[in-house]
Amino acid sequence: MAALARAELTLLRRSKATIVAAVLVPLALPFSLRSVVDGMDVGEAGLSVGLVMLPASIGFSLLFGVYGALAGIYTARREELVLKRLRTGELGDAEILTGSALPVLATGLVQCLVLVAGCTAFLDVPAPEAPHLAVLGILSGLVMCAALAAVTASVTRTVESAQVTTMPFVIVSMVGSGVTVPLELMPDRVASVLELLPLSPVITLVRGGWTGDLSAYEALGTLATALAWTVLAVFAVRRWFRWEPRR
């Protein structure tokens, strides 16, 4: 797996399009959200601009830097018969997919840390009240997005079409998971439904890690939702992931 991860890291460095999508886009998107957040009455929900921007930035990193990038990578390696050849060696299916994802996951983790440092420095974000919740949120988001990327790759025919097949999850998450508009600002009935979306528990845990507003019961319920989506995604990968080219 280490050798596979090193090979994927080399390929990642050579792909300018993947680097832009996985590294530059997640770091640039939060700046475009600042004007939108300034127009929201976030103080009414007990939030600040920084406490809205920080989870949103991490959400962008997970969506574009991990989910979108990995869906394209999995599709490309399948169409090039790389995954099929790897299955003839010692690695199992889970090890092949995990090893291929390690460089992107590491990049996503570093991005999250950079975004936390940037928001703390420039948006006056205070120290987290419950840092363990933020850590759980980021780690669960990384694993979930990697699994969902493999699910998306199973229905994606070409690398180019990955830009289309990833859009539904990206748009739904940006609109309904509290990335662009916090769930605290939405009506209670709407928020209770949107809390069940895959990325919603990640954003809730990250924001709760800084505000400290999540009780132990709420944190466990939120974590259980993230775990349920991850297990469902892993099951879908084991059931429907394609190792043969779709062309």
KOLTORDREN-169054 format. One record per residue (C-alpha): x, y, z; residue number from 1. Coordinates in steps of 0.1 Angstrom, whole numbers. Layout:
@u->X; v->Y; w->Z; num->NUM
...
//
This chain:
@u->0; v->0; w->0; num->1
@u->29; v->24; w->7; num->2
@u->44; v->17; w->-27; num->3
@u->10; v->23; w->-43; num->4
@u->5; v->55; w->-24; num->5
@u->39; v->68; w->-36; num->6
@u->30; v->59; w->-72; num->7
@u->-3; v->78; w->-69; num->8
@u->15; v->108; w->-53; num->9
@u->38; v->109; w->-83; num->10
@u->9; v->108; w->-107; num->11
@u->-9; v->134; w->-87; num->12
@u->20; v->158; w->-90; num->13
@u->20; v->153; w->-128; num->14
@u->-17; v->161; w->-133; num->15
@u->-21; v->198; w->-133; num->16
@u->-59; v->196; w->-136; num->17
@u->-62; v->173; w->-105; num->18
@u->-39; v->196; w->-85; num->19
@u->-60; v->226; w->-93; num->20
@u->-92; v->207; w->-84; num->21
@u->-78; v->191; w->-53; num->22
@u->-56; v->219; w->-39; num->23
@u->-63; v->254; w->-53; num->24
@u->-101; v->253; w->-57; num->25
@u->-109; v->244; w->-20; num->26
@u->-86; v->271; w->-8; num->27
@u->-100; v->297; w->-31; num->28
@u->-137; v->290; w->-28; num->29
@u->-141; v->303; w->8; num->30
@u->-131; v->338; w->-3; num->31
@u->-161; v->338; w->-27; num->32
@u->-184; v->329; w->2; num->33
@u->-173; v->358; w->25; num->34
@u->-197; v->383; w->9; num->35
@u->-226; v->359; w->13; num->36
@u->-219; v->352; w->49; num->37
@u->-216; v->389; w->56; num->38
@u->-252; v->393; w->44; num->39
@u->-265; v->367; w->68; num->40
@u->-278; v->374; w->103; num->41
@u->-255; v->348; w->119; num->42
@u->-254; v->365; w->152; num->43
@u->-291; v->356; w->157; num->44
@u->-281; v->319; w->157; num->45
@u->-252; v->325; w->182; num->46
@u->-226; v->323; w->154; num->47
@u->-199; v->346; w->140; num->48
@u->-186; v->350; w->105; num->49
@u->-156; v->329; w->114; num->50
@u->-177; v->301; w->128; num->51
@u->-196; v->299; w->96; num->52
@u->-166; v->302; w->73; num->53
@u->-145; v->276; w->90; num->54
@u->-168; v->246; w->86; num->55
@u->-177; v->258; w->51; num->56
@u->-140; v->259; w->42; num->57
@u->-135; v->224; w->54; num->58
@u->-167; v->213; w->36; num->59
@u->-153; v->227; w->3; num->60
@u->-120; v->209; w->9; num->61
@u->-138; v->176; w->14; num->62
@u->-161; v->181; w->-16; num->63
@u->-136; v->193; w->-41; num->64
@u->-102; v->182; w->-27; num->65
@u->-112; v->147; w->-17; num->66
@u->-145; v->136; w->-32; num->67
@u->-142; v->152; w->-66; num->68
@u->-105; v->144; w->-70; num->69
@u->-108; v->108; w->-60; num->70
@u->-138; v->101; w->-82; num->71
@u->-118; v->112; w->-112; num->72
@u->-87; v->92; w->-100; num->73
@u->-106; v->60; w->-95; num->74
@u->-123; v->64; w->-129; num->75
@u->-90; v->71; w->-146; num->76
@u->-72; v->41; w->-130; num->77
@u->-100; v->18; w->-139; num->78
@u->-102; v->29; w->-175; num->79
@u->-64; v->25; w->-178; num->80
@u->-67; v->-11; w->-164; num->81
@u->-44; v->-1; w->-135; num->82
@u->-69; v->-14; w->-109; num->83
@u->-74; v->-46; w->-128; num->84
@u->-37; v->-53; w->-129; num->85
@u->-33; v->-45; w->-92; num->86
@u->-59; v->-72; w->-84; num->87
@u->-35; v->-99; w->-97; num->88
@u->-10; v->-91; w->-70; num->89
@u->-10; v->-94; w->-33; num->90
@u->-32; v->-65; w->-24; num->91
@u->-69; v->-70; w->-17; num->92
@u->-96; v->-48; w->-32; num->93
@u->-99; v->-26; w->-1; num->94
@u->-62; v->-22; w->1; num->95
@u->-60; v->-11; w->-36; num->96
@u->-87; v->15; w->-32; num->97
@u->-73; v->27; w->1; num->98
@u->-37; v->29; w->-12; num->99
@u->-49; v->49; w->-42; num->100
@u->-67; v->73; w->-20; num->101
@u->-39; v->79; w->6; num->102
@u->-22; v->109; w->-12; num->103
@u->-55; v->127; w->-17; num->104
@u->-66; v->120; w->18; num->105
@u->-33; v->133; w->32; num->106
@u->-37; v->164; w->10; num->107
@u->-72; v->169; w->23; num->108
@u->-61; v->166; w->59; num->109
@u->-33; v->192; w->54; num->110
@u->-58; v->215; w->36; num->111
@u->-81; v->213; w->66; num->112
@u->-53; v->222; w->90; num->113
@u->-42; v->251; w->68; num->114
@u->-78; v->264; w->66; num->115
@u->-82; v->261; w->104; num->116
@u->-50; v->281; w->109; num->117
@u->-61; v->307; w->83; num->118
@u->-95; v->312; w->98; num->119
@u->-81; v->315; w->133; num->120
@u->-56; v->341; w->121; num->121
@u->-78; v->362; w->98; num->122
@u->-113; v->357; w->111; num->123
@u->-107; v->358; w->148; num->124
@u->-120; v->322; w->153; num->125
@u->-115; v->313; w->190; num->126
@u->-99; v->281; w->202; num->127
@u->-122; v->251; w->199; num->128
@u->-143; v->243; w->230; num->129
@u->-145; v->206; w->221; num->130
@u->-116; v->198; w->198; num->131
@u->-123; v->161; w->198; num->132
@u->-156; v->167; w->180; num->133
@u->-138; v->187; w->153; num->134
@u->-112; v->159; w->149; num->135
@u->-140; v->133; w->146; num->136
@u->-158; v->154; w->121; num->137
@u->-128; v->159; w->98; num->138
@u->-117; v->123; w->100; num->139
@u->-152; v->109; w->94; num->140
@u->-156; v->133; w->65; num->141
@u->-124; v->121; w->49; num->142
@u->-133; v->85; w->51; num->143
@u->-169; v->91; w->40; num->144
@u->-159; v->112; w->10; num->145
@u->-134; v->86; w->-1; num->146
@u->-160; v->59; w->0; num->147
@u->-186; v->80; w->-18; num->148
@u->-160; v->88; w->-45; num->149
@u->-156; v->51; w->-52; num->150
@u->-194; v->48; w->-54; num->151
@u->-195; v->77; w->-79; num->152
@u->-166; v->62; w->-99; num->153
@u->-186; v->30; w->-103; num->154
@u->-212; v->48; w->-124; num->155
@u->-188; v->71; w->-142; num->156
@u->-177; v->62; w->-177; num->157
@u->-148; v->86; w->-183; num->158
@u->-126; v->110; w->-164; num->159
@u->-143; v->139; w->-182; num->160
@u->-178; v->127; w->-172; num->161
@u->-167; v->126; w->-135; num->162
@u->-171; v->164; w->-135; num->163
@u->-208; v->157; w->-142; num->164
@u->-215; v->127; w->-120; num->165
@u->-200; v->144; w->-89; num->166
@u->-221; v->175; w->-93; num->167
@u->-253; v->162; w->-77; num->168
@u->-236; v->153; w->-44; num->169
@u->-216; v->185; w->-44; num->170
@u->-246; v->208; w->-51; num->171
@u->-268; v->190; w->-26; num->172
@u->-241; v->192; w->1; num->173
@u->-233; v->229; w->-6; num->174
@u->-270; v->239; w->-4; num->175
@u->-284; v->215; w->22; num->176
@u->-256; v->204; w->45; num->177
@u->-248; v->237; w->61; num->178
@u->-218; v->245; w->39; num->179
@u->-231; v->278; w->25; num->180
@u->-261; v->283; w->48; num->181
@u->-259; v->271; w->84; num->182
@u->-286; v->247; w->94; num->183
@u->-291; v->269; w->125; num->184
@u->-306; v->296; w->102; num->185
@u->-331; v->273; w->86; num->186
@u->-366; v->264; w->99; num->187
@u->-365; v->235; w->124; num->188
@u->-385; v->211; w->102; num->189
@u->-363; v->217; w->72; num->190
@u->-331; v->215; w->93; num->191
@u->-342; v->182; w->108; num->192
@u->-345; v->167; w->74; num->193
@u->-313; v->182; w->60; num->194
@u->-294; v->169; w->90; num->195
@u->-297; v->134; w->75; num->196
@u->-276; v->143; w->44; num->197
@u->-242; v->127; w->42; num->198
@u->-220; v->158; w->48; num->199
@u->-244; v->174; w->74; num->200
@u->-230; v->155; w->104; num->201
@u->-194; v->164; w->94; num->202
@u->-202; v->201; w->93; num->203
@u->-222; v->198; w->125; num->204
@u->-194; v->181; w->143; num->205
@u->-168; v->206; w->131; num->206
@u->-189; v->236; w->141; num->207
@u->-198; v->220; w->174; num->208
@u->-162; v->214; w->181; num->209
@u->-156; v->252; w->181; num->210
@u->-189; v->263; w->197; num->211
@u->-192; v->235; w->223; num->212
@u->-230; v->236; w->219; num->213
@u->-234; v->199; w->211; num->214
@u->-244; v->177; w->240; num->215
@u->-230; v->142; w->243; num->216
@u->-263; v->127; w->230; num->217
@u->-264; v->150; w->200; num->218
@u->-227; v->143; w->192; num->219
@u->-233; v->106; w->193; num->220
@u->-264; v->108; w->171; num->221
@u->-245; v->130; w->146; num->222
@u->-216; v->106; w->145; num->223
@u->-239; v->77; w->141; num->224
@u->-254; v->94; w->110; num->225
@u->-219; v->99; w->95; num->226
@u->-210; v->63; w->103; num->227
@u->-243; v->50; w->87; num->228
@u->-235; v->68; w->55; num->229
@u->-200; v->55; w->55; num->230
@u->-211; v->19; w->60; num->231
@u->-237; v->23; w->33; num->232
@u->-211; v->37; w->9; num->233
@u->-187; v->8; w->17; num->234
@u->-214; v->-17; w->11; num->235
@u->-222; v->-1; w->-23; num->236
@u->-186; v->-2; w->-33; num->237
@u->-183; v->-38; w->-24; num->238
@u->-215; v->-46; w->-43; num->239
@u->-213; v->-24; w->-74; num->240
@u->-177; v->-11; w->-79; num->241
@u->-165; v->-20; w->-115; num->242
@u->-129; v->-31; w->-121; num->243
@u->-133; v->-34; w->-158; num->244
@u->-134; v->-4; w->-182; num->245
@u->-169; v->8; w->-189; num->246
@u->-162; v->17; w->-225; num->247
//
